[in-house]
Amino acid sequence: MGVPAYPLNVLAEEDCLCLLAQYALRTRNFDAYPNLKVIGEDIVKKCGRLPLAAKTLGGLLRTKNSPNEWKTVLNSKIWELPEHKSGILPALRLSYQHLPSQLKQMFAYCAIFPKDYEFDKDELVLLWMAEGFLQQSEGMKYMEKFGDSCFSELLSRSFIQHSSGKESKFVMHDLLNDLAQFVAGEICFTLDDNMETKEQCKISTKIGHLSFIRHKYEVYKRIKVFHELQGLRTFLPVPLKSKQTFYLSNNVLLNLLPKLRCLRVLSLSGYNVYELPDSIGDLKHLRYLNLSRTFIKWLLESKYSKIRRNAQGISRLTCLQTLPKILVGKSSGFGLGDLNGLLFLKGMLSIVGLQNVVDVRVAEEANLSWKQDLDELEFKWKSDIEDSQHEGLQISVLDMLRPHRELKSLIIEFYRSIIMFPRWIGDLAFCKTVHISLEGCTKCMFLPPLGQLPLLKILYIRSMHAVKSVGAEFYSNGSNLEIPFPSLEILWFDKMPEWEEWSFSYNVDRRGHFPCLRKLTICNCPKLASVSNLRLLHLHNLEIEECDDAILKSFTEFPSLTTLQIQNIVGLTHLQKELMNGMVSLQVLEFRNCASLVPLWKNGITPENLSSLKRLEVWGCPVLVHLLEEDQRLPCNLERLEVGLLSKSGEVALWPEKPYISQEVGNLELPKACAFFRG
């Protein structure tokens, strides 16, 4: 099978040798392994100093400790196989050849993923499980754990890589995707948009695992050729997770799927499917059925009876590990007590409908503190409930839902106790928590002491309507901290209409407040006018939207700020000197919908001082008629000037009494600049 050519970057020999040492020996060089260095140098030469080859070979050699084992790899006959026939690098074939047989099967299955496709680890493990690849070894009780270990092994050998776009996603390098397709042969197949209809008609009847790039409207004509695939085990539209809704021809459900009697994996995720045909019950080998984000409300138990999707009896599945979401019923359906025996739940658990809990003892029976493999928890009440009788009950329920100390992410929505949050929220014991979101807690008057959490990196606070002041209670509950929020990187306040003051009651050292904070966003806080002595020495991105213009005077020390976005500040007439002083690193400056903004620069502030500024955008400022005073010039390193929807006339000038920008662009004398004007 031929594959397309890719341009490959090579490393210097010494750099490639260090990369090999890093993956094979977990060290930076061969200084501690002189008996392996010469062999390593020869291997680097044979793999052409390609980084991908060095990584995969390093993963292979990590399991081999003696010089003789390294020499076996060096002298393998696979190096002599002609590359031009298969297009597969010998180093990659050699690395694959040394995989354990089970890992070979699991890697080859990944050929069903299109190139550059980002996939979830847990999703892939479930697919492996459904296909029967996770035959457990002695002492390995749970298939999911075995699958996790297999995935980690492929990752450590660089057959799978972390996605550069999303931390939680994974990808396969194009060359490794080619290798997977090569070793899978005709068994795995991906139907993509580049295939002509004639090519589709020629697909092999031996195909066992099939994926296809889904279309918005999935017509029957495109996939009717699948009728011939009587041995098909995998029917997988991709991407598996998408917010978009797709439309599937009824012919697929009624005429195609019933004929695929060998199916083990069937995904209809994201399609506008309202019900399943009875014939689905005839797919006796089906082990994986994905109906997420469909409109199905009933699941078929058999051809003659139906059960609710949120079925009772789940509590008896004592080995259950994945349960992403439960809906708590009032008198029937799922109850919190049903979680009691599910001790092996892992990953994410969302508990929705907590307003239906009327007995605190039921929340205690959920026994969340014993579920140590749960990484993420979401607690959600109904958004439109206004029942003061249950406010005291809510804090008791949330208190009894205290999770284990290893929790990494916590989301609380529409909790409405007027008293406070339970003491466990912000407790120092939760030393692994990295993400917290509090939203719609409209009656809570004070924030919990989240500053005590040593690893908290991301914090979202939204729709806290009763909070008027943020101060000492936010940073600690009296514990002796060196500095609050030592790891926080992203802080977001939104829709806090009564918030007036943000104070800091502790002394800071040379690191300032929030020593790791990179992004701060404050939106829809119209009464916030006082922020006392805030020093954010490492902040990179600041966004202020729909706030009092007085807040800008409180921000004084931002030596690392690179992006400043100001939106919908009605009373803002000009840039505050206090704000602009010391912004030596500012690269992006944006103004949007500031109705009172007249001159940008005033009180001794000059644009020339912003020597690092590369992009300036001004939008929707109707009384602004010129950007600069007569004696001012744009920053010398400006690369992009974008203005639009400004004065009532639809035109704006750079200087007073000068032509409008649309006429001046050619005379800016800014060789690096690209200017845009939209009236």
ChimeraX attribute file (.defattr): number of C-alpha atoms within 10 A of each C-alpha:
attribute: neighborCount
match mode: 1-to-1
recipient: residues
	/A:1	11
	/A:2	11
	/A:3	15
	/A:4	8
	/A:5	9
	/A:6	8
	/A:7	5
	/A:8	10
	/A:9	10
	/A:10	14
	/A:11	16
	/A:12	10
	/A:13	15
	/A:14	13
	/A:15	16
	/A:16	25
	/A:17	25
	/A:18	21
	/A:19	24
	/A:20	32
	/A:21	26
	/A:22	19
	/A:23	22
	/A:24	23
	/A:25	21
	/A:26	12
	/A:27	15
	/A:28	15
	/A:29	18
	/A:30	18
	/A:31	11
	/A:32	11
	/A:33	13
	/A:34	11
	/A:35	12
	/A:36	18
	/A:37	17
	/A:38	13
	/A:39	16
	/A:40	26
	/A:41	17
	/A:42	14
	/A:43	23
	/A:44	27
	/A:45	13
	/A:46	15
	/A:47	21
	/A:48	17
	/A:49	24
	/A:50	19
	/A:51	20
	/A:52	23
	/A:53	26
	/A:54	29
	/A:55	25
	/A:56	28
	/A:57	27
	/A:58	26
	/A:59	25
	/A:60	23
	/A:61	23
	/A:62	19
	/A:63	11
	/A:64	15
	/A:65	12
	/A:66	11
	/A:67	15
	/A:68	12
	/A:69	12
	/A:70	18
	/A:71	15
	/A:72	10
	/A:73	21
	/A:74	19
	/A:75	12
	/A:76	11
	/A:77	11
	/A:78	17
	/A:79	18
	/A:80	9
	/A:81	13
	/A:82	12
	/A:83	12
	/A:84	10
	/A:85	10
	/A:86	15
	/A:87	17
	/A:88	21
	/A:89	21
	/A:90	21
	/A:91	24
	/A:92	22
	/A:93	21
	/A:94	20
	/A:95	21
	/A:96	24
	/A:97	13
	/A:98	14
	/A:99	16
	/A:100	9
	/A:101	11
	/A:102	12
	/A:103	18
	/A:104	17
	/A:105	16
	/A:106	22
	/A:107	25
	/A:108	21
	/A:109	24
	/A:110	21
	/A:111	27
	/A:112	23
	/A:113	26
	/A:114	21
	/A:115	16
	/A:116	13
	/A:117	14
	/A:118	22
	/A:119	20
	/A:120	13
	/A:121	15
	/A:122	15
	/A:123	11
	/A:124	17
	/A:125	23
	/A:126	18
	/A:127	22
	/A:128	21
	/A:129	20
	/A:130	20
	/A:131	21
	/A:132	12
	/A:133	17
	/A:134	22
	/A:135	12
	/A:136	14
	/A:137	10
	/A:138	6
	/A:139	6
	/A:140	11
	/A:141	10
	/A:142	15
	/A:143	19
	/A:144	19
	/A:145	15
	/A:146	18
	/A:147	24
	/A:148	14
	/A:149	13
	/A:150	18
	/A:151	21
	/A:152	14
	/A:153	16
	/A:154	19
	/A:155	17
	/A:156	18
	/A:157	23
	/A:158	24
	/A:159	25
	/A:160	21
	/A:161	16
	/A:162	16
	/A:163	17
	/A:164	11
	/A:165	10
	/A:166	9
	/A:167	8
	/A:168	12
	/A:169	15
	/A:170	19
	/A:171	23
	/A:172	25
	/A:173	17
	/A:174	14
	/A:175	21
	/A:176	26
	/A:177	22
	/A:178	22
	/A:179	24
	/A:180	26
	/A:181	24
	/A:182	20
	/A:183	19
	/A:184	21
	/A:185	15
	/A:186	15
	/A:187	19
	/A:188	25
	/A:189	23
	/A:190	20
	/A:191	19
	/A:192	13
	/A:193	11
	/A:194	7
	/A:195	10
	/A:196	9
	/A:197	12
	/A:198	8
	/A:199	10
	/A:200	16
	/A:201	14
	/A:202	9
	/A:203	16
	/A:204	14
	/A:205	16
	/A:206	16
	/A:207	21
	/A:208	19
	/A:209	26
	/A:210	23
	/A:211	21
	/A:212	19
	/A:213	15
	/A:214	19
	/A:215	14
	/A:216	11
	/A:217	12
	/A:218	16
	/A:219	15
	/A:220	16
	/A:221	11
	/A:222	13
	/A:223	15
	/A:224	15
	/A:225	16
	/A:226	21
	/A:227	16
	/A:228	17
	/A:229	20
	/A:230	16
	/A:231	16
	/A:232	24
	/A:233	22
	/A:234	25
	/A:235	20
	/A:236	23
	/A:237	22
	/A:238	22
	/A:239	17
	/A:240	18
	/A:241	14
	/A:242	11
	/A:243	7
	/A:244	9
	/A:245	14
	/A:246	18
	/A:247	15
	/A:248	20
	/A:249	15
	/A:250	14
	/A:251	13
	/A:252	18
	/A:253	18
	/A:254	15
	/A:255	14
	/A:256	17
	/A:257	19
	/A:258	19
	/A:259	20
	/A:260	22
	/A:261	18
	/A:262	18
	/A:263	26
	/A:264	23
	/A:265	24
	/A:266	19
	/A:267	18
	/A:268	21
	/A:269	23
	/A:270	24
	/A:271	23
	/A:272	16
	/A:273	19
	/A:274	10
	/A:275	14
	/A:276	15
	/A:277	13
	/A:278	14
	/A:279	15
	/A:280	19
	/A:281	15
	/A:282	14
	/A:283	16
	/A:284	11
	/A:285	15
	/A:286	19
	/A:287	16
	/A:288	17
	/A:289	14
	/A:290	14
	/A:291	17
	/A:292	14
	/A:293	17
	/A:294	17
	/A:295	14
	/A:296	14
	/A:297	11
	/A:298	15
	/A:299	16
	/A:300	17
	/A:301	12
	/A:302	13
	/A:303	12
	/A:304	7
	/A:305	8
	/A:306	11
	/A:307	13
	/A:308	12
	/A:309	12
	/A:310	17
	/A:311	14
	/A:312	14
	/A:313	10
	/A:314	15
	/A:315	18
	/A:316	12
	/A:317	12
	/A:318	14
	/A:319	13
	/A:320	16
	/A:321	18
	/A:322	16
	/A:323	14
	/A:324	15
	/A:325	14
	/A:326	18
	/A:327	17
	/A:328	20
	/A:329	17
	/A:330	14
	/A:331	9
	/A:332	9
	/A:333	16
	/A:334	19
	/A:335	23
	/A:336	23
	/A:337	15
	/A:338	19
	/A:339	23
	/A:340	19
	/A:341	20
	/A:342	23
	/A:343	20
	/A:344	16
	/A:345	23
	/A:346	18
	/A:347	17
	/A:348	17
	/A:349	18
	/A:350	18
	/A:351	17
	/A:352	18
	/A:353	17
	/A:354	23
	/A:355	22
	/A:356	15
	/A:357	21
	/A:358	14
	/A:359	11
	/A:360	17
	/A:361	14
	/A:362	19
	/A:363	24
	/A:364	20
	/A:365	17
	/A:366	23
	/A:367	22
	/A:368	22
	/A:369	17
	/A:370	18
	/A:371	22
	/A:372	17
	/A:373	16
	/A:374	24
	/A:375	21
	/A:376	21
	/A:377	22
	/A:378	18
	/A:379	19
	/A:380	20
	/A:381	22
	/A:382	15
	/A:383	15
	/A:384	7
	/A:385	12
	/A:386	10
	/A:387	9
	/A:388	11
	/A:389	8
	/A:390	16
	/A:391	17
	/A:392	14
	/A:393	18
	/A:394	24
	/A:395	21
	/A:396	19
	/A:397	21
	/A:398	22
	/A:399	18
	/A:400	21
	/A:401	22
	/A:402	19
	/A:403	24
	/A:404	18
	/A:405	19
	/A:406	18
	/A:407	22
	/A:408	20
	/A:409	19
	/A:410	21
	/A:411	17
	/A:412	20
	/A:413	20
	/A:414	22
	/A:415	26
	/A:416	26
	/A:417	22
	/A:418	18
	/A:419	14
	/A:420	15
	/A:421	23
	/A:422	19
	/A:423	13
	/A:424	18
	/A:425	20
	/A:426	24
	/A:427	18
	/A:428	19
	/A:429	15
	/A:430	21
	/A:431	17
	/A:432	17
	/A:433	23
	/A:434	20
	/A:435	19
	/A:436	23
	/A:437	16
	/A:438	20
	/A:439	19
	/A:440	22
	/A:441	25
	/A:442	20
	/A:443	19
	/A:444	19
	/A:445	21
	/A:446	19
	/A:447	22
	/A:448	22
	/A:449	25
	/A:450	21
	/A:451	25
	/A:452	27
	/A:453	25
	/A:454	21
	/A:455	18
	/A:456	25
	/A:457	20
	/A:458	19
	/A:459	20
	/A:460	16
	/A:461	20
	/A:462	20
	/A:463	21
	/A:464	26
	/A:465	19
	/A:466	17
	/A:467	20
	/A:468	17
	/A:469	19
	/A:470	19
	/A:471	16
	/A:472	17
	/A:473	16
	/A:474	20
	/A:475	24
	/A:476	22
	/A:477	18
	/A:478	10
	/A:479	10
	/A:480	9
	/A:481	15
	/A:482	12
	/A:483	20
	/A:484	22
	/A:485	25
	/A:486	21
	/A:487	18
	/A:488	23
	/A:489	21
	/A:490	20
	/A:491	17
	/A:492	16
	/A:493	19
	/A:494	19
	/A:495	19
	/A:496	24
	/A:497	19
	/A:498	17
	/A:499	22
	/A:500	19
	/A:501	17
	/A:502	17
	/A:503	15
	/A:504	16
	/A:505	11
	/A:506	13
	/A:507	9
	/A:508	15
	/A:509	9
	/A:510	8
	/A:511	14
	/A:512	17
	/A:513	22
	/A:514	24
	/A:515	22
	/A:516	19
	/A:517	22
	/A:518	21
	/A:519	19
	/A:520	17
	/A:521	16
	/A:522	20
	/A:523	19
	/A:524	21
	/A:525	22
	/A:526	21
	/A:527	19
	/A:528	22
	/A:529	19
	/A:530	19
	/A:531	18
	/A:532	16
	/A:533	16
	/A:534	17
	/A:535	20
	/A:536	23
	/A:537	20
	/A:538	21
	/A:539	23
	/A:540	21
	/A:541	20
	/A:542	17
	/A:543	16
	/A:544	23
	/A:545	23
	/A:546	20
	/A:547	24
	/A:548	21
	/A:549	24
	/A:550	17
	/A:551	19
	/A:552	22
	/A:553	17
	/A:554	18
	/A:555	20
	/A:556	20
	/A:557	21
	/A:558	24
	/A:559	18
	/A:560	18
	/A:561	23
	/A:562	21
	/A:563	20
	/A:564	17
	/A:565	16
	/A:566	21
	/A:567	21
	/A:568	22
	/A:569	24
	/A:570	18
	/A:571	14
	/A:572	20
	/A:573	19
	/A:574	16
	/A:575	19
	/A:576	21
	/A:577	17
	/A:578	14
	/A:579	16
	/A:580	22
	/A:581	16
	/A:582	17
	/A:583	22
	/A:584	17
	/A:585	17
	/A:586	23
	/A:587	21
	/A:588	19
	/A:589	16
	/A:590	17
	/A:591	22
	/A:592	21
	/A:593	20
	/A:594	26
	/A:595	21
	/A:596	17
	/A:597	22
	/A:598	19
	/A:599	16
	/A:600	19
	/A:601	19
	/A:602	16
	/A:603	9
	/A:604	7
	/A:605	16
	/A:606	19
	/A:607	19
	/A:608	14
	/A:609	16
	/A:610	22
	/A:611	17
	/A:612	18
	/A:613	25
	/A:614	20
	/A:615	21
	/A:616	19
	/A:617	17
	/A:618	23
	/A:619	22
	/A:620	21
	/A:621	23
	/A:622	21
	/A:623	18
	/A:624	23
	/A:625	22
	/A:626	23
	/A:627	22
	/A:628	19
	/A:629	15
	/A:630	12
	/A:631	7
	/A:632	14
	/A:633	15
	/A:634	21
	/A:635	19
	/A:636	19
	/A:637	18
	/A:638	22
	/A:639	17
	/A:640	17
	/A:641	17
	/A:642	15
	/A:643	24
	/A:644	19
	/A:645	19
	/A:646	25
	/A:647	19
	/A:648	14
	/A:649	11
	/A:650	14
	/A:651	21
	/A:652	27
	/A:653	19
	/A:654	22
	/A:655	18
	/A:656	14
	/A:657	9
	/A:658	13
	/A:659	14
	/A:660	18
	/A:661	22
	/A:662	17
	/A:663	11
	/A:664	14
	/A:665	17
	/A:666	11
	/A:667	8
	/A:668	14
	/A:669	11
	/A:670	17
	/A:671	10
	/A:672	12
	/A:673	17
	/A:674	15
	/A:675	21
	/A:676	14
	/A:677	20
	/A:678	14
	/A:679	15
